Amino acid sequence: MSPAPGSDEHLSALDEVVIRQAEQADLLDVFRLERATFPQPWPFSAFESFLGEGGFLVAHVGPSPDIVGYVVSDTTPNYGRDIGHVKDLAVHPRARGQGLGRTLLRRALETLAVDGAALVKLEVRATNDAALALYRSEGFEPLRRIPRYYADGEDAFVMVLDLSEWGASGGDDAPDEPAAE
């Protein structure tokens, strides 16, 4: 993956971020960002399996094809109250602090709502303070803590969001930074 635009600098407020559905050509950049972000990255094949899903979104800046962030989410039928699941979210280190993680999360939530999800869940590392702050600010609430959820022994919080409540509030506009695991 190439560095995010601006070399060693953050994205400028003038940079146009484009968010779109992931394509086959994006997978290598997504996989590289995944490996650079998480201590226990998903395998390449996991991303391949989500191609074509409306909730697999990537972000790039302007005409550049370089991926600076992505989100993977999907919906599971559940007796008339479908459940959305935000499975993975990452932002390139040089693109953090600009609200891109929040934008990706909101687009995923909008997609899940259109797909019929009433409730959205996600798992997040108990020590990922930036991601926890982002999710809480969007209305996610901790449901439970799962001891030793990750292979390295770290706990995870399962967090949930009622999309009807989120749609009414729309979250706040605070900046974010996380890679969500």
SVG drawing of the C-alpha trace seen along z (x, -y; Angstrom):
<svg xmlns="http://www.w3.org/2000/svg" viewBox="-40 -23 47 40">
<polyline fill="none" stroke="black" stroke-width="0.4" points="0.0,0.0 1.3,-3.4 1.5,-6.1 -1.6,-8.1 -1.6,-11.4 0.5,-14.2 3.5,-12.0 4.1,-12.2 1.3,-14.7 -2.4,-14.1 -5.0,-14.6 -5.8,-18.2 -9.3,-19.5 -9.3,-20.2 -8.7,-16.6 -11.8,-14.9 -12.4,-11.5 -14.3,-9.1 -16.1,-6.2 -17.4,-3.4 -18.0,0.3 -14.9,2.4 -13.7,4.0 -11.3,6.8 -8.6,4.4 -8.8,2.9 -8.1,6.1 -4.3,6.0 -4.3,2.5 -7.1,3.4 -5.1,6.5 -1.9,4.5 -3.7,1.9 -5.3,4.7 -1.8,6.2 -0.3,2.9 -3.2,2.0 -4.1,5.2 -1.9,7.6 -4.2,10.5 -5.1,9.5 -7.8,11.2 -6.6,13.5 -6.8,12.2 -9.5,14.8 -11.8,13.2 -11.9,9.9 -12.5,11.8 -15.5,13.4 -17.1,10.0 -16.7,8.7 -20.1,7.7 -21.5,7.0 -22.9,3.5 -21.3,3.1 -17.7,3.6 -16.7,0.0 -13.3,-1.6 -12.1,-5.1 -9.5,-6.8 -8.6,-10.4 -9.6,-12.0 -8.5,-10.2 -5.8,-8.3 -6.5,-4.5 -4.6,-4.2 -7.0,-2.9 -6.8,-5.1 -9.6,-3.2 -12.2,-0.6 -15.1,1.0 -16.7,4.4 -20.2,5.0 -23.1,7.2 -26.7,8.1 -28.0,11.4 -31.8,12.2 -33.1,12.6 -36.9,13.2 -38.0,9.8 -35.3,7.8 -32.3,8.3 -28.9,7.8 -26.1,5.8 -22.5,6.5 -19.6,4.1 -16.8,6.7 -13.8,4.6 -12.8,0.9 -9.4,-0.5 -7.9,-3.9 -4.4,-4.4 -2.2,-6.0 -1.6,-9.1 -5.3,-9.6 -6.3,-9.4 -7.6,-12.3 -9.6,-13.6 -13.0,-12.0 -12.6,-9.2 -13.3,-6.4 -16.5,-8.1 -17.5,-8.7 -16.9,-5.0 -18.8,-3.9 -21.7,-6.1 -21.8,-4.9 -21.8,-1.3 -24.6,-2.0 -26.6,-3.7 -26.0,-0.6 -27.1,1.7 -30.3,-0.3 -31.1,-0.1 -30.5,3.7 -33.1,4.0 -30.9,4.2 -32.7,3.0 -29.7,3.6 -26.0,3.4 -23.3,5.1 -19.5,5.1 -16.6,6.4 -13.8,4.1 -10.6,4.6 -11.1,3.6 -7.9,1.4 -8.8,-0.4 -9.7,-3.7 -10.0,-5.6 -12.4,-3.1 -14.4,-2.8 -14.8,-6.6 -15.9,-6.7 -18.5,-3.9 -19.9,-5.4 -20.2,-8.8 -22.2,-7.2 -24.6,-5.6 -23.1,-2.1 -23.5,-0.8 -21.5,2.1 -23.5,5.3 -20.9,7.6 -17.2,8.2 -15.8,11.4 -12.7,12.6 -9.7,13.7 -11.7,13.0 -8.6,12.4 -5.9,15.0 -3.4,12.9 -5.7,13.2 -7.1,9.6 -10.8,9.1 -13.3,7.7 -16.4,5.6 -19.5,6.5 -21.2,3.2 -24.7,2.7 -26.6,-0.1 -30.4,-0.4 -30.5,-1.9 -33.8,-3.6 -32.3,-5.6 -29.1,-6.3 -31.2,-7.5 -33.0,-10.0 -29.8,-11.4 -27.3,-10.9 -24.4,-10.9 -22.1,-13.9 -19.4,-15.4 -16.4,-14.8 -13.2,-13.7 -12.0,-10.1 -9.1,-8.0 -9.5,-4.3 -8.7,-1.2 -11.5,0.9 -10.6,4.3"/>
</svg>
